[in-house]
């Protein structure tokens, strides 16, 4: 259903997501409209596509699917449009003067003869030009918004497209749809490709091939890679674009010349050829056929150790920045050292309950002697004790430590274990919107420098390339950087494998902790984690008796079962009551179900449904909200599944704080569902609370069960 009319009054508009309830006047009637209307004001003329729905409390409403902003058709509506605040320098009084003076010529004057606006008292030539430019920009942005909607590109990208392409944006896109790959985030290549083919661009058009190459590289980055082997990239592009290898090669060269990609040649082991050389010696008695085959391999590049890796330029620059900044930091002559460190450690051990192993002392001395240092080890090897000791020693010397971690959960845990405030890297660096999910174009963003003598980063295995890039750019020369993490954890969800690669480079002082401490050694979880990393099976009862492992905590149970129904029964019964036999375990405080997959009986989707049914069942006293097939209830465990830099949050205790942004992987609990306000309130595990409009619930999902990779983001 399509209706056209004017916005008469805005009853409600969410400032964050632009969900709007408004009075709308058509030629036939006035009706309440509801839906997402960003940048819409009273007086705007709109064409709406949607349907009539009946709200149980508010009656008949028009629910908007899509909308288009139109130029006002009457002088009255034009005056209201000009006076609604969207045009710089024009208020109600000035709008009335403009419309009264130029009447039906008003739009023409604003667009093409702005100098005539200076006839009106209070408008000089400079202001007239500014009014015209604001009117044109505002209007052109909305033309772009409507046009981009066809590609599934939201309004948040419209201004960026306008800034980069200017007034002729639509014409440029129509002549080369592939330009959207470069000027907008998160575009669907297949939609753009279809439009380009439909308007007649040939399959082997260079613009198409270049965009396909960049799209392929971006796809690789979504899987955590920073670069792609040239041969693999060519194979993928041949399948994606249905063009020849030669055509792809030609466009790779052009992209390299334009510095849109970087090609790095590395010498690497050729395992295939090494195997051949080990099993067969080439000599003059080889047959002519065998010699020809060998010559062909050489010509095809298969008997060489050189491999070409292709980077999007931003990824190469980010890697280069990290390497250069690490070198600058570690080679800085200004090292903030504690004098007589060994004596100071002895004093600390006497005056505190801390008892350090020789390896821990070695780690602390390494941190003291170097501006960049890595501390790595599995669970229970004493990493937290090292962090606490370093903090105390440097604070005693009047130095300022800063603690941080890549996720809210990790930062909260760091605060709890050290007693010092720890922040997420996003908040510490005040990164904000420039690191939108899927975006890679802000590599040169200048972050504010950190006021710190020593920066300690925990859970570094979860830090991706770009987050590391922002961090090292924020550090002054002479600031100590301590990276703490476990290389046996899953790599970061984002591109890169920072911790592993820095250790492998042998360029950064690294202390490997491999001794499990007495207290930690009582945990079967920790003992078995180390056994798995060493390629061994879980501890058996016989081994526990043989090794005289007494007083082990009953915190690890291995149930060997292959039948899915029985596995499901075990999961439910363990979560409901069985674990309470071994400790004060409450599902909503202490238990998290983790599974490898989303699909199937034991995937997150089905597990979440059945765990909710058993742990937080439907009740007449428990408010709930259904969205599609999903039912959300108060007390549900949920997870944010995409970065939202615009959502407002606040903490009520221990002291009031507020801010913007909830990030992918943050866990929380629904504490309130408000049908009247159409909101759902989530309290996250770091104590912040945020309100979500019902229409935004696609940003969260149940978290009774989460995937292994999502658990890494917590």
C-alpha positions as CSV (number, residue, x, y, z in Angstrom):
1,X,0.0,0.0,0.0
2,X,1.3,3.5,-0.9
3,X,0.3,6.8,0.6
4,X,1.6,10.4,0.1
5,X,1.2,13.3,2.5
6,X,2.9,15.6,5.0
7,X,4.3,15.0,8.5
8,X,2.0,17.2,10.7
9,X,3.4,16.3,14.1
10,X,6.1,14.0,15.6
11,X,4.6,12.2,18.6
12,X,7.7,10.2,19.4
13,X,11.1,9.8,17.8
14,X,14.0,7.7,19.2
15,X,17.1,9.8,18.9
16,X,19.4,6.8,18.5
17,X,17.6,4.6,15.9
18,X,15.1,7.1,14.5
19,X,12.0,4.9,15.2
20,X,9.2,7.4,14.8
21,X,5.5,7.7,15.7
22,X,3.9,10.7,13.8
23,X,0.7,12.3,12.6
24,X,0.6,12.1,8.9
25,X,-1.9,14.0,6.7
26,X,-2.9,12.8,3.2
27,X,-5.4,14.4,0.9
28,X,-8.1,12.1,2.3
29,X,-7.3,11.7,6.0
30,X,-5.0,12.0,9.0
31,X,-3.4,8.8,10.2
32,X,-0.7,7.7,12.7
33,X,2.4,6.4,11.0
34,X,5.1,4.2,12.7
35,X,8.5,3.1,11.5
36,X,12.1,4.1,10.9
37,X,12.2,7.7,9.6
38,X,15.8,9.1,10.1
39,X,16.3,12.9,9.6
40,X,12.5,13.5,9.1
41,X,10.9,16.6,10.5
42,X,7.5,18.2,10.8
43,X,6.6,19.7,7.4
44,X,8.3,17.0,5.3
45,X,6.4,15.5,2.4
46,X,6.7,11.8,2.1
47,X,5.7,8.9,-0.1
48,X,5.3,5.8,2.2
49,X,5.0,2.2,1.3
50,X,3.7,-0.1,4.0
51,X,0.5,-1.6,5.5
52,X,-2.3,-0.8,7.9
53,X,-2.0,-2.5,11.2
54,X,-4.2,-2.4,14.3
55,X,-2.4,-1.8,17.6
56,X,-4.1,-3.3,20.7
57,X,-3.8,0.0,22.6
58,X,-3.5,2.7,20.0
59,X,-5.8,1.4,17.2
60,X,-5.2,1.7,13.5
61,X,-1.7,2.7,12.3
62,X,0.2,2.8,9.1
63,X,3.4,0.6,9.5
64,X,6.2,1.9,7.2
65,X,8.3,-0.5,5.1
66,X,10.0,2.1,2.9
67,X,9.7,5.8,2.4
68,X,10.8,8.5,0.0
69,X,11.1,12.2,0.7
70,X,9.3,14.4,-1.8
71,X,9.5,18.1,-2.6
72,X,6.6,19.9,-1.0
73,X,3.7,20.5,-3.4
74,X,2.0,23.5,-1.9
75,X,3.3,26.8,-0.7
76,X,2.1,26.1,2.9
77,X,3.9,22.7,3.0
78,X,7.0,24.3,1.4
79,X,7.1,27.0,4.1
80,X,6.7,24.4,6.9
81,X,9.5,22.4,5.3
82,X,11.9,25.3,5.1
83,X,11.1,26.3,8.7
84,X,11.6,22.9,10.3
85,X,15.4,23.4,11.0
86,X,16.9,21.3,8.2
87,X,18.1,24.3,6.2
88,X,20.9,26.2,7.8
89,X,20.1,29.8,8.5
90,X,16.4,29.5,7.9
91,X,13.8,29.6,10.7
92,X,10.0,30.1,10.6
93,X,10.2,33.9,10.1
94,X,12.8,33.7,7.3
95,X,10.9,30.8,5.6
96,X,7.7,32.8,5.5
97,X,9.6,35.8,3.9
98,X,11.2,33.5,1.3
99,X,7.9,31.8,0.3
100,X,5.9,35.1,0.4
101,X,8.5,36.8,-1.8
102,X,9.1,34.1,-4.5
103,X,5.9,32.0,-4.2
104,X,5.9,29.2,-6.9
105,X,9.4,30.2,-7.9
106,X,10.9,29.5,-4.5
107,X,12.4,26.1,-5.2
108,X,13.9,27.4,-8.5
109,X,15.4,30.4,-6.7
110,X,16.9,28.2,-3.9
111,X,18.5,25.8,-6.4
112,X,19.5,28.0,-9.3
113,X,19.4,31.8,-8.5
114,X,20.3,32.0,-4.8
115,X,21.6,35.6,-5.2
116,X,18.0,36.8,-5.4
117,X,17.5,35.7,-1.8
118,X,19.6,38.8,-0.8
119,X,16.5,40.9,-1.8
120,X,15.0,39.8,1.6
121,X,15.9,41.9,4.6
122,X,18.4,40.1,6.9
123,X,19.9,37.9,4.1
124,X,23.2,39.0,2.5
125,X,24.9,37.4,-0.4
126,X,27.0,35.1,1.7
127,X,24.0,33.9,3.7
128,X,22.0,33.5,0.5
129,X,24.7,31.2,-0.9
130,X,24.8,29.2,2.4
131,X,21.0,28.7,2.4
132,X,21.1,27.5,-1.2
133,X,23.9,25.1,-0.6
134,X,22.2,23.7,2.5
135,X,18.9,23.2,0.6
136,X,20.6,21.4,-2.3
137,X,22.8,19.2,-0.1
138,X,19.8,18.2,2.1
139,X,17.8,17.4,-0.9
140,X,20.5,15.5,-2.8
141,X,21.3,13.4,0.2
142,X,17.7,12.2,0.2
143,X,17.7,11.4,-3.4
144,X,20.8,9.3,-2.7
145,X,19.1,7.6,0.3
146,X,16.2,6.5,-1.9
147,X,18.5,5.3,-4.6
148,X,20.8,3.3,-2.3
149,X,17.9,1.6,-0.7
150,X,17.6,-0.5,-3.8
151,X,21.0,-2.1,-2.9
152,X,20.1,-2.6,0.8
153,X,22.4,0.2,1.8
154,X,21.0,2.1,4.8
155,X,20.7,5.8,5.3
156,X,23.8,5.9,7.5
157,X,25.9,5.5,4.3
158,X,24.1,8.2,2.3
159,X,26.1,11.2,3.7
160,X,29.4,9.3,3.2
161,X,28.4,8.6,-0.4
162,X,27.5,12.2,-0.9
163,X,30.7,13.5,0.6
164,X,32.8,11.2,-1.6
165,X,30.9,11.5,-4.9
166,X,29.2,14.9,-4.6
167,X,26.1,16.2,-6.3
168,X,26.5,13.7,-9.3
169,X,26.5,10.7,-7.0
170,X,23.6,8.9,-8.6
171,X,24.9,9.5,-12.1
172,X,28.3,8.2,-11.1
173,X,26.8,5.1,-9.5
174,X,24.6,4.4,-12.6
175,X,27.6,4.7,-14.9
176,X,29.7,2.5,-12.6
177,X,27.8,0.7,-9.8
178,X,31.0,-0.9,-8.7
179,X,32.1,2.4,-7.2
180,X,29.9,1.5,-4.2
181,X,32.4,-1.1,-3.2
182,X,34.8,1.8,-2.4
183,X,32.5,4.5,-1.0
184,X,30.0,2.5,1.2
185,X,30.4,-0.1,3.9
186,X,28.9,-3.6,3.9
187,X,27.5,-3.6,0.4
188,X,26.3,-6.8,-1.4
189,X,28.5,-7.4,-4.4
190,X,26.0,-9.7,-6.0
191,X,23.3,-7.0,-6.0
192,X,25.8,-4.4,-7.5
193,X,27.0,-6.9,-10.0
194,X,23.5,-7.7,-11.2
195,X,22.7,-4.0,-11.7
196,X,25.9,-3.5,-13.6
197,X,25.2,-6.5,-15.9
198,X,21.6,-5.3,-16.4
199,X,22.7,-1.9,-17.6
200,X,25.0,-3.6,-20.1
201,X,28.5,-3.6,-18.6
202,X,30.4,-6.6,-20.1
203,X,31.6,-9.5,-17.9
204,X,35.2,-8.6,-18.6
205,X,34.9,-4.9,-17.9
206,X,37.9,-3.8,-15.9
207,X,35.8,-2.0,-13.3
208,X,34.0,-5.2,-12.7
209,X,37.1,-7.3,-12.3
210,X,38.8,-4.8,-10.0
211,X,35.8,-4.6,-7.8
212,X,35.5,-8.4,-7.8
213,X,39.2,-8.7,-6.7
214,X,38.6,-6.2,-3.8
215,X,35.4,-7.9,-2.8
216,X,37.3,-11.3,-2.7
217,X,40.0,-9.8,-0.5
218,X,37.3,-8.3,1.8
219,X,35.7,-11.7,2.1
220,X,39.0,-13.2,3.2
221,X,39.3,-10.6,5.9
222,X,36.0,-11.6,7.3
223,X,37.5,-15.0,7.9
224,X,40.4,-13.4,9.9
225,X,43.0,-13.2,7.1
226,X,45.0,-10.1,6.3
227,X,46.3,-11.3,2.9
228,X,45.6,-14.0,0.3
229,X,47.9,-16.1,-1.8
230,X,47.8,-14.8,-5.3
231,X,47.0,-18.3,-6.8
232,X,44.0,-18.7,-4.3
233,X,42.7,-15.2,-5.1
234,X,42.8,-15.9,-8.8
235,X,40.9,-19.2,-8.4
236,X,38.2,-17.5,-6.3
237,X,37.9,-14.6,-8.8
238,X,37.6,-16.9,-11.8
239,X,34.6,-18.6,-10.1
240,X,33.1,-15.3,-8.9
241,X,33.5,-13.3,-12.2
242,X,33.7,-16.0,-14.9
243,X,36.7,-14.3,-16.5
244,X,40.1,-15.5,-17.5
245,X,43.2,-15.7,-15.3
246,X,45.0,-13.3,-17.7
247,X,42.3,-10.7,-17.3
248,X,42.6,-11.0,-13.5
249,X,46.4,-10.7,-13.7
250,X,46.1,-7.5,-15.8
251,X,43.7,-5.9,-13.2
252,X,45.9,-7.0,-10.3
253,X,48.8,-5.0,-11.9
254,X,46.6,-1.9,-12.4
255,X,45.3,-2.1,-8.7
256,X,48.9,-2.4,-7.6
257,X,50.0,0.7,-9.7
258,X,47.1,2.7,-8.2
259,X,48.2,1.5,-4.7
260,X,44.8,-0.1,-3.9
261,X,46.5,-3.4,-3.2
262,X,50.0,-4.4,-2.0
263,X,51.7,-7.4,-3.5
264,X,54.4,-8.9,-1.2
265,X,56.7,-11.6,-2.4
266,X,58.0,-14.0,0.3
267,X,60.4,-16.9,0.2
268,X,58.6,-19.9,1.6
269,X,59.1,-23.7,1.9
270,X,57.6,-25.5,-1.1
271,X,56.5,-28.8,0.6
272,X,55.4,-30.4,-2.6
273,X,58.8,-29.9,-4.3
274,X,60.7,-30.9,-1.2
275,X,58.9,-34.1,-1.1
276,X,59.7,-34.8,-4.7
277,X,63.4,-33.9,-4.2
278,X,63.6,-36.2,-1.2
279,X,62.3,-39.2,-3.1
280,X,63.9,-38.8,-6.4
281,X,67.3,-37.6,-7.6
282,X,67.5,-35.9,-11.0
283,X,70.4,-37.0,-13.2
284,X,71.4,-37.4,-16.8
285,X,69.8,-40.8,-17.1
286,X,66.3,-39.3,-16.7
287,X,64.1,-39.8,-19.6
288,X,63.3,-37.0,-22.0
289,X,59.7,-37.0,-20.9
290,X,60.6,-36.6,-17.2
291,X,63.0,-33.7,-18.1
292,X,60.2,-32.0,-20.1
293,X,57.9,-32.3,-17.1
294,X,60.5,-30.7,-14.8
295,X,61.1,-27.9,-17.2
296,X,57.3,-27.2,-17.4
297,X,57.2,-27.1,-13.5
298,X,59.9,-24.5,-13.5
299,X,58.1,-22.5,-16.2
300,X,54.9,-22.7,-14.2
301,X,56.6,-21.5,-11.1
302,X,56.1,-24.7,-9.2
303,X,59.8,-25.2,-8.4
304,X,60.4,-22.0,-6.6
305,X,60.1,-20.9,-3.0
306,X,58.6,-17.5,-3.9
307,X,55.0,-16.9,-3.0
308,X,53.0,-13.8,-3.7
309,X,50.6,-12.5,-1.1
310,X,48.0,-9.9,-1.9
311,X,46.8,-7.3,0.6
312,X,44.2,-4.6,0.5
313,X,46.4,-1.5,1.1
314,X,44.8,-0.7,4.5
315,X,45.6,-4.1,5.9
316,X,49.2,-3.9,4.7
317,X,49.5,-0.4,6.2
318,X,48.0,-1.6,9.5
319,X,50.5,-4.5,9.7
320,X,53.3,-2.1,8.8
321,X,52.2,0.4,11.4
322,X,52.1,-2.2,14.2
323,X,55.6,-3.5,13.3
324,X,57.1,0.0,13.1
325,X,55.5,1.3,16.3
326,X,56.5,-1.9,18.2
327,X,60.1,-1.3,17.0
328,X,60.0,2.4,18.0
329,X,58.6,1.5,21.4
330,X,61.0,-1.3,22.2
331,X,64.1,0.6,20.9
332,X,63.3,3.8,22.8
333,X,66.3,4.7,25.1
334,X,63.8,6.1,27.6
335,X,63.0,3.0,29.7
336,X,61.0,3.5,32.9
337,X,62.8,1.2,35.2
338,X,62.5,0.3,38.9
339,X,66.0,0.5,40.4
340,X,67.2,-2.5,42.3
341,X,64.3,-4.6,41.1
342,X,65.4,-7.8,42.9
343,X,65.6,-6.1,46.2
344,X,62.2,-4.5,45.7
345,X,60.7,-7.8,44.8
346,X,62.0,-9.3,48.1
347,X,60.5,-6.4,50.0
348,X,57.2,-6.9,48.3
349,X,57.1,-10.6,49.1
350,X,57.8,-9.9,52.8
351,X,55.1,-7.2,53.1
352,X,52.4,-9.0,51.1
353,X,51.0,-12.5,50.7
354,X,52.5,-12.8,47.2
355,X,55.0,-15.6,46.7
356,X,56.7,-15.5,43.3
357,X,58.2,-18.4,41.4
358,X,61.6,-17.9,39.7
359,X,59.8,-17.8,36.3
360,X,57.5,-15.0,37.6
361,X,60.4,-13.0,38.9
362,X,62.1,-13.5,35.5
363,X,58.9,-12.1,33.8
364,X,58.8,-9.1,36.1
365,X,62.5,-8.3,35.6
366,X,61.9,-8.6,31.8
367,X,59.0,-6.2,32.0
368,X,61.3,-3.8,34.0
369,X,64.1,-4.0,31.5
370,X,62.1,-3.8,28.3
371,X,59.6,-1.3,26.9
372,X,57.7,-4.1,25.1
373,X,57.3,-7.5,26.7
374,X,55.0,-10.5,26.1
375,X,53.9,-12.8,29.0
376,X,52.2,-15.9,27.7
377,X,51.0,-19.1,29.3
378,X,48.0,-21.3,29.8
379,X,45.5,-21.1,32.7
380,X,46.9,-21.3,36.2
381,X,50.5,-20.4,35.3
382,X,50.5,-17.2,37.2
383,X,49.9,-14.4,34.7
384,X,47.5,-12.6,37.0
385,X,50.0,-12.5,39.9
386,X,52.6,-11.0,37.6
387,X,50.1,-8.3,36.5
388,X,49.2,-7.5,40.2
389,X,52.8,-7.3,41.2
390,X,53.8,-5.0,38.4
391,X,50.9,-2.7,39.1
392,X,51.8,-2.5,42.8
393,X,55.5,-1.9,42.2
394,X,55.0,0.8,39.6
395,X,52.4,2.6,41.7
396,X,54.8,2.5,44.6
397,X,57.3,4.3,42.4
398,X,54.7,7.0,41.4
399,X,54.2,5.5,38.0
400,X,50.8,5.4,36.3
401,X,49.6,2.0,35.1
402,X,46.7,1.6,32.7
403,X,44.9,-1.7,32.4
404,X,42.8,-2.8,29.4
405,X,41.4,-5.8,27.5
406,X,39.6,-6.3,24.2
407,X,36.2,-7.2,25.6
408,X,33.9,-6.1,28.4
409,X,34.0,-9.5,30.1
410,X,37.8,-9.6,30.0
411,X,38.1,-6.1,31.3
412,X,35.7,-6.8,34.2
413,X,37.6,-10.0,35.1
414,X,40.8,-8.0,35.1
415,X,39.3,-5.4,37.4
416,X,38.1,-8.1,39.8
417,X,41.4,-10.0,39.9
418,X,43.7,-6.9,40.3
419,X,41.5,-4.5,42.2
420,X,42.4,-1.8,39.6
421,X,40.0,-0.4,37.0
422,X,40.4,-1.9,33.6
423,X,38.7,-0.6,30.4
424,X,37.9,-2.2,27.1
425,X,40.3,-1.1,24.3
426,X,37.4,0.6,22.5
427,X,36.6,2.8,25.4
428,X,40.2,3.4,26.4
429,X,41.1,4.6,22.9
430,X,37.7,6.3,22.4
431,X,37.5,4.6,19.0
432,X,33.8,5.2,18.5
433,X,32.0,5.0,15.2
434,X,35.1,5.1,12.9
435,X,35.6,1.3,13.5
436,X,32.2,0.2,12.2
437,X,31.8,-3.5,11.9
438,X,33.2,-4.7,8.6
439,X,35.0,-1.4,8.0
440,X,38.7,-1.3,7.2
441,X,39.1,2.2,5.8
442,X,40.0,4.1,9.0
443,X,43.5,2.7,9.4
444,X,45.0,6.3,9.5
445,X,42.6,7.5,12.2
446,X,44.5,9.4,14.8
447,X,43.7,8.2,18.3
448,X,44.2,10.4,21.3
449,X,47.6,9.6,23.1
450,X,47.3,7.7,26.4
451,X,48.5,9.2,29.6
452,X,50.3,6.2,31.1
453,X,53.7,5.0,32.1
454,X,52.9,1.4,31.6
455,X,50.0,-0.1,29.6
456,X,49.0,-3.7,30.4
457,X,46.8,-5.5,27.9
458,X,45.2,-8.8,29.0
459,X,43.7,-11.5,26.7
460,X,45.8,-10.3,23.7
461,X,44.9,-13.4,21.7
462,X,41.5,-11.7,21.1
463,X,43.1,-8.4,19.8
464,X,42.8,-8.1,16.0
465,X,45.1,-6.2,13.6
466,X,43.2,-2.9,13.6
467,X,42.6,-2.7,17.3
468,X,46.4,-3.3,17.8
469,X,47.1,-0.6,15.3
470,X,45.1,1.9,17.2
471,X,46.6,0.9,20.5
472,X,50.3,1.3,19.4
473,X,49.5,4.6,17.8
474,X,48.2,5.9,21.1
475,X,51.5,5.1,23.0
476,X,54.2,7.7,23.6
477,X,57.8,6.7,23.2
478,X,59.0,5.4,26.5
479,X,55.6,4.0,27.6
480,X,55.9,0.4,28.6
481,X,53.6,-2.0,26.8
482,X,53.0,-5.4,28.4
483,X,51.0,-7.9,26.3
484,X,49.5,-10.8,28.3
485,X,47.7,-13.8,26.8
486,X,47.5,-17.5,25.9
487,X,48.5,-18.4,22.3
488,X,46.6,-21.7,22.6
489,X,43.3,-19.8,22.7
490,X,41.3,-19.2,19.5
491,X,42.7,-16.4,17.4
492,X,40.8,-13.1,17.2
493,X,37.5,-13.0,15.3
494,X,38.8,-10.0,13.4
495,X,41.8,-10.1,10.9
496,X,45.2,-11.1,12.1
497,X,46.8,-13.3,14.8
498,X,48.7,-10.6,16.7
499,X,49.9,-12.5,19.8
500,X,51.1,-15.6,17.9
501,X,52.8,-13.5,15.2
502,X,54.6,-11.2,17.6
503,X,55.9,-14.2,19.5
504,X,56.9,-16.0,16.2
505,X,58.8,-12.9,15.0
506,X,61.4,-13.3,17.8
507,X,61.5,-9.5,17.9
508,X,59.8,-9.0,21.3
509,X,61.0,-10.2,24.6
510,X,58.7,-13.1,25.5
511,X,58.4,-15.0,28.8
512,X,56.6,-18.4,28.5
513,X,55.0,-19.6,31.7
514,X,54.6,-23.3,31.8
515,X,54.4,-24.2,35.5
516,X,50.9,-24.8,37.0
517,X,50.8,-23.3,40.5
518,X,49.7,-25.4,43.5
519,X,46.3,-23.7,43.9
520,X,45.6,-23.9,40.2
521,X,46.8,-27.5,40.1
522,X,43.8,-28.5,42.2
523,X,41.6,-27.7,39.3
524,X,40.8,-30.5,36.9
525,X,39.9,-27.9,34.3
526,X,43.4,-26.4,34.3
527,X,45.2,-29.7,34.4
528,X,43.1,-31.1,31.5
529,X,43.5,-27.9,29.5
530,X,47.3,-28.3,29.6
531,X,47.0,-32.0,28.8
532,X,45.0,-31.2,25.7
533,X,47.5,-28.6,24.6
534,X,50.2,-31.3,24.9
535,X,48.2,-33.8,22.9
536,X,47.2,-35.9,25.8
537,X,43.8,-37.3,26.9
538,X,41.8,-36.1,29.9
539,X,42.9,-37.4,33.3
540,X,41.4,-40.7,34.2
541,X,40.6,-42.0,37.7
542,X,43.5,-44.5,37.4
543,X,46.0,-41.7,36.6
544,X,44.7,-39.6,39.5
545,X,45.4,-42.5,41.8
546,X,48.7,-43.4,40.2
547,X,50.0,-39.8,40.4
548,X,48.7,-39.4,44.0
549,X,46.7,-36.3,42.9
550,X,44.8,-35.7,46.1
551,X,42.1,-33.1,46.9
552,X,41.4,-32.2,43.3
553,X,38.4,-29.9,42.8
554,X,35.4,-31.5,41.2
555,X,35.1,-28.8,38.5
556,X,35.6,-31.0,35.4
557,X,33.4,-33.8,34.1
558,X,33.8,-35.6,30.9
559,X,30.7,-37.4,29.7
560,X,31.4,-39.6,26.7
561,X,28.2,-39.9,24.7
562,X,27.5,-40.0,20.9
563,X,23.7,-40.2,21.0
564,X,22.3,-36.6,20.4
565,X,19.2,-37.1,22.5
566,X,21.2,-38.3,25.5
567,X,23.6,-35.4,25.1
568,X,20.7,-33.0,25.1
569,X,19.3,-34.7,28.2
570,X,22.6,-34.3,30.0
571,X,23.0,-30.6,29.1
572,X,19.5,-29.8,30.4
573,X,19.9,-31.8,33.6
574,X,23.3,-30.4,34.3
575,X,22.1,-26.9,33.9
576,X,18.9,-27.4,36.0
577,X,20.1,-29.2,39.1
578,X,22.9,-31.8,38.7
579,X,25.8,-29.4,39.0
580,X,24.4,-28.1,42.3
581,X,25.6,-31.4,43.8
582,X,29.1,-30.1,43.3
583,X,28.9,-26.5,44.3
584,X,26.7,-23.4,44.5
585,X,26.2,-23.3,40.8
586,X,23.4,-21.2,39.5
587,X,22.8,-21.2,35.7
588,X,22.3,-17.5,35.4
589,X,25.4,-16.6,37.4
590,X,27.9,-19.5,36.9
591,X,27.1,-21.6,33.9
592,X,27.6,-21.1,30.1
593,X,26.7,-23.7,27.5
594,X,29.2,-23.6,24.6
595,X,28.7,-25.6,21.4
596,X,30.7,-25.7,18.0
597,X,27.7,-24.9,15.8
598,X,24.5,-22.9,15.3
599,X,22.5,-25.6,13.5
600,X,21.1,-29.0,14.5
601,X,19.7,-30.4,17.7
602,X,22.9,-29.5,19.6
603,X,23.4,-26.1,17.9
604,X,22.8,-22.8,19.6
605,X,19.4,-22.1,18.0
606,X,17.7,-25.3,19.3
607,X,19.7,-25.3,22.6
608,X,18.6,-21.8,23.4
609,X,14.9,-22.6,22.8
610,X,15.0,-25.7,25.0
611,X,17.1,-24.2,27.7
612,X,14.9,-21.2,27.9
613,X,11.9,-23.5,28.2
614,X,13.5,-25.4,31.1
615,X,15.3,-22.5,32.9
616,X,13.0,-19.5,32.3
617,X,9.6,-20.9,31.3
618,X,6.6,-18.9,30.3
619,X,4.6,-17.5,33.2
620,X,1.6,-15.2,33.6
621,X,3.8,-13.1,35.9
622,X,6.8,-12.9,33.6
623,X,6.6,-10.3,30.8
624,X,7.7,-11.4,27.3
625,X,7.9,-10.1,23.8
626,X,7.7,-12.2,20.6
627,X,9.7,-11.2,17.6
628,X,9.2,-13.6,14.7
629,X,9.8,-17.0,16.0
630,X,11.8,-15.8,19.0
631,X,10.3,-15.1,22.4
632,X,12.2,-12.8,24.8
633,X,11.4,-12.9,28.5
634,X,12.6,-11.0,31.5
635,X,15.5,-12.9,33.1
636,X,16.6,-14.3,29.7
637,X,20.4,-14.4,29.1
638,X,21.2,-12.6,25.8
639,X,24.1,-11.5,23.7
640,X,24.7,-8.4,21.6
641,X,25.6,-9.8,18.1
642,X,26.8,-6.6,16.2
643,X,28.6,-3.5,17.1
644,X,26.2,-0.6,17.9
645,X,28.1,2.6,18.5
646,X,25.0,4.7,18.9
647,X,23.1,3.0,21.8
648,X,23.1,4.9,25.1
649,X,24.0,3.1,28.3
650,X,24.3,4.0,31.9
651,X,25.7,2.4,35.1
652,X,23.9,3.1,38.3
653,X,26.5,1.7,40.7
654,X,29.0,1.7,42.3
655,X,29.0,5.2,40.8
656,X,26.9,6.7,38.0
657,X,28.4,6.5,34.6
658,X,27.0,6.8,31.1
659,X,28.2,6.5,27.6
660,X,27.6,5.2,24.0
661,X,28.1,1.8,22.4
662,X,27.5,-1.9,23.0
663,X,29.7,-4.3,21.2
664,X,29.5,-7.6,19.5
665,X,29.8,-10.5,22.0
666,X,28.7,-8.6,25.2
667,X,26.5,-10.7,27.4
668,X,23.7,-9.6,29.7
669,X,20.3,-10.3,31.2
670,X,16.9,-8.8,30.2
671,X,15.7,-7.1,33.4
672,X,12.6,-5.3,32.0
673,X,10.1,-5.5,29.1
674,X,8.0,-2.4,28.7
675,X,5.1,-2.8,26.3
676,X,4.0,0.8,26.7
677,X,7.3,2.3,25.7
678,X,8.0,-0.6,23.3
679,X,11.4,-1.1,25.0
680,X,13.4,-3.9,26.5
681,X,16.1,-3.2,29.1
682,X,19.3,-5.3,29.3
683,X,21.7,-5.2,32.1
684,X,25.1,-6.4,30.8
685,X,27.7,-8.3,32.8
686,X,29.8,-5.1,33.3
687,X,26.8,-3.5,35.1
688,X,25.8,-1.1,32.3
689,X,22.1,-0.9,31.3
690,X,20.7,-0.1,27.8
691,X,17.2,0.2,26.4
692,X,16.4,-1.4,23.1
693,X,13.4,-0.6,21.0
694,X,11.4,-3.7,20.0
695,X,12.3,-3.0,16.4
696,X,16.0,-3.3,17.3
697,X,15.9,-6.8,18.8
698,X,17.7,-8.2,15.7
699,X,20.8,-6.9,17.4
700,X,20.5,-9.4,20.2
701,X,20.0,-13.2,20.5
702,X,19.6,-15.7,23.3
703,X,22.8,-16.7,25.1
704,X,21.8,-19.7,27.1
705,X,24.0,-21.4,24.6
706,X,26.7,-19.7,22.5
707,X,29.2,-20.9,19.8
708,X,32.9,-21.4,20.6
709,X,33.8,-18.4,18.6
710,X,31.3,-16.2,20.3
711,X,32.6,-17.3,23.7
712,X,36.0,-16.0,22.5
713,X,34.4,-12.5,22.2
714,X,33.0,-12.4,25.7
